[in-house]
Amino acid sequence: MPYIKTKTSVPVSAEKETALKAKLGSAITALGKGEAWLMLEFEDNCRLWFRGDNSAPLAMVEISLFGKASADQYEKMTKAVCGLLSEELGIDPEGIYVKYEEVSHWGYNNFNF
């Protein structure tokens, strides 16, 4: 039951969003999850600042995960996220934060896991 919210300071076209969706669907396997339960949210053209500056493209990615993952799995996922945002949107990995949240209660379809 992963959920990935991606905020970027740059525009994301429908074509780029589709590419990001596919690549995040593949990348989530780093956390032992599959695309079948993955929910994504994209918010582009956000007013993001980092180190007192907003002149370079930036991104904030929040990943909520039902359950837990290892430090190695999180590291692999962070590398994947930074790589795909760099490739698809031209955002330097130095301008990307990735935040993880492990969730112990998750509801879906009238019940909780």
C-alpha positions as CSV (number, residue, x, y, z in Angstrom):
1,M,0.0,0.0,0.0
2,P,2.5,2.6,-1.0
3,Y,1.6,6.2,-1.7
4,I,4.0,8.6,-3.4
5,K,3.4,12.4,-3.5
6,T,5.8,14.3,-5.8
7,K,5.9,18.1,-5.7
8,T,8.1,19.8,-8.2
9,S,8.9,23.4,-9.0
10,V,8.8,22.7,-12.7
11,P,5.9,21.9,-15.0
12,V,5.0,18.3,-15.6
13,S,3.4,17.5,-18.9
14,A,0.9,14.7,-19.3
15,E,3.5,12.8,-21.2
16,K,6.1,13.3,-18.4
17,E,3.5,12.3,-15.8
18,T,2.9,9.1,-17.6
19,A,6.6,8.3,-17.8
20,L,7.0,9.1,-14.1
21,K,4.1,6.9,-13.2
22,A,5.6,4.0,-15.0
23,K,9.1,4.5,-13.6
24,L,7.8,4.9,-10.0
25,G,5.8,1.8,-10.5
26,S,9.0,-0.1,-11.3
27,A,11.0,1.7,-8.6
28,I,8.6,0.8,-5.8
29,T,9.8,-2.8,-6.0
30,A,12.9,-1.6,-4.2
31,L,10.7,-1.4,-1.1
32,G,9.3,-4.8,-1.6
33,K,6.0,-3.5,-3.0
34,G,4.3,-3.6,-6.4
35,E,2.6,-1.2,-8.7
36,A,-0.8,-3.0,-8.2
37,W,-1.3,-1.1,-4.9
38,L,0.7,2.0,-5.6
39,M,-1.1,5.4,-5.5
40,L,0.6,8.5,-6.9
41,E,0.0,12.2,-6.7
42,F,1.8,14.8,-8.7
43,E,1.8,18.5,-8.0
44,D,3.9,20.7,-10.4
45,N,4.8,24.4,-10.5
46,C,5.1,24.5,-6.7
47,R,6.9,27.4,-5.1
48,L,9.8,25.5,-3.6
49,W,12.9,27.1,-2.0
50,F,16.1,25.3,-1.0
51,R,19.1,26.9,0.7
52,G,17.3,30.3,0.4
53,D,17.1,30.0,-3.4
54,N,14.4,29.0,-5.9
55,S,16.3,29.5,-9.2
56,A,17.0,25.8,-9.8
57,P,14.5,23.0,-10.3
58,L,13.5,21.4,-7.0
59,A,11.4,18.4,-5.9
60,M,10.0,17.1,-2.6
61,V,8.9,13.5,-2.7
62,E,7.0,11.9,0.2
63,I,6.7,8.1,0.3
64,S,4.2,6.5,2.7
65,L,4.7,2.8,3.1
66,F,2.4,0.3,4.9
67,G,4.9,-1.6,7.0
68,K,8.6,-1.2,7.1
69,A,11.6,-1.5,4.9
70,S,15.4,-1.7,5.5
71,A,17.9,1.1,5.3
72,D,19.3,-0.5,2.2
73,Q,15.9,-0.6,0.6
74,Y,15.3,3.1,1.3
75,E,18.7,4.0,-0.1
76,K,17.9,2.1,-3.3
77,M,14.5,3.8,-3.6
78,T,16.1,7.2,-3.0
79,K,18.6,6.6,-5.8
80,A,15.8,5.5,-8.1
81,V,13.6,8.5,-7.3
82,C,16.5,11.0,-7.8
83,G,17.5,9.3,-11.0
84,L,14.1,9.3,-12.6
85,L,13.4,12.9,-11.6
86,S,16.7,14.0,-13.0
87,E,16.2,12.0,-16.2
88,E,12.5,13.0,-16.8
89,L,12.4,16.6,-15.4
90,G,16.0,17.8,-15.4
91,I,16.1,18.1,-11.6
92,D,19.6,17.7,-10.1
93,P,19.6,15.1,-7.3
94,E,21.1,17.9,-5.1
95,G,17.7,19.6,-5.3
96,I,15.6,16.6,-4.3
97,Y,14.4,15.6,-0.9
98,V,12.8,12.2,-0.3
99,K,10.9,11.7,2.9
100,Y,9.7,8.3,4.1
101,E,6.8,7.4,6.5
102,E,6.2,3.9,7.8
103,V,2.4,3.4,8.4
104,S,1.1,0.7,10.7
105,H,-2.6,1.3,10.0
106,W,-3.9,1.6,6.4
107,G,-7.5,1.5,5.3
108,Y,-8.9,0.4,2.0
109,N,-12.2,-0.7,0.6
110,N,-14.1,-0.6,3.9
111,F,-11.5,-2.3,6.1
112,N,-8.1,-1.8,7.5
113,F,-4.9,-3.8,7.1
